[in-house]
Amino acid sequence: MDPSGSAGADAAGPDPAQSPKPELSAAMRAKIERNRQRALMLRQARLASRPLSAVEGATSAKVSKIIDSGAGFFIEEEEDGEEEQRARKVVHQPAPVIEPDYLVCDDCQKPFMDSYLSNSFDLSVCDKCRDNEEKHKLITRTEAKQRYLLKDCDLDKREPPLRFILKKNPHNPRWGDMKLYLRLQVEKRCMEVWGSEEALEEAREAREENKEEQKQKRFNKKVKELRRAVRSSMWTKDTSVHQHQYGPEEVVDPEEDLYKKTCTTCGHELTYEKMVLQRCWTMPKLPPSAHWPLDASSVEEGHPELQHQSPSGSAGQSHSLCCQWSGELGSGGQANRSKK
């Protein structure tokens, strides 16, 4: 073994493979971890944005559901419609914030990377300073509208729209989800709408007065309906048929023979015209050979004494005929008749 060779190798220095690696600081390790998480989030976002049909070899089959219309035919309804595909949306949490982009808490003035209020309501408050009981309390949409006299347009349309979170209804999970707003932001929006607390109080008083007036009107209406019902229950309708009972006859126009009668019960007046026609026949006893009805020729030839008398008057006048018949039929077809 050559001693000079070993000496030269020692002089060249230690082997680089056996040299110790430099240790990374805690800040560098945290930065590497944030970058890795950010890359993973970007990768998941790219995969989620791809449609399922874009995968090679993938096939999509339309599934239809048959509904009985009850009118003698069926309705085919596609389960995966275009509206559901448009409504399908994948939401991911945002990437972690890098240290230069840290937020500053409005209460403690300390930088923080992430918090519940900043993600949900865009409020720069860290989780340590979060006060769920008083300052950062959540209220429902109904309470925000009733307590602060806000409308839907004030919450949704006015810029910037207030952010909210959705939670299941505690009274019944089958009902719609509740919209919870941050009370601090709702109070700020209330001041933008009404301008001051005095104007808000005046609006509340006016609304209370209007509510009392409407309540009194409803009460008066119910009392009026109750009185009407009581009166109608005490009053009985007479369903019997009315029969007129006329009094004595009165002359209206003697020349025209007009008369009238008045009902003693209801006062109804019946006006009528009385027409009188007098005719007299004197019919002797007929022979047995005569048969009824008699013709005029046989009567005149056999009985010239038959006389006919009619009351005087113009032919245009209308008369009523008052007739009284009485007759006796005897044996052999003989009859005695008188007509007046």
PEQUIKA-V437245 format. One record per run of one state. SS is the DSSP state (h for helix, s for strand, l for the rest). FROM is the first residue (numbers start at 1). TO is the last residue. If there is no record, write none. Layout:
SS/FROM/TO  SS/FROM/TO
//
This chain:
l/1/2  h/3/12  l/13/15  h/16/18  l/19/25  h/26/49  l/50/51  h/52/54  l/55/63  s/64/68  l/69/73  s/74/78  l/79/81  h/82/87  l/88/98  h/99/101  l/102/102  s/103/104  l/105/110  s/111/112  l/113/115  h/116/121  l/122/137  s/138/140  h/141/147  l/148/151  h/152/156  l/157/163  s/164/167  l/168/177  s/178/182  h/183/194  l/195/196  h/197/234  l/235/245  s/246/246  l/247/249  s/250/253  l/254/257  s/258/263  l/264/268  s/269/273  l/274/276  s/277/277  l/278/278  s/279/281  l/282/295  h/296/302  l/303/307  s/308/310  l/311/320  s/321/321  l/322/324  s/325/329  l/330/330  h/331/333  l/334/334  s/335/339  l/340/340
//
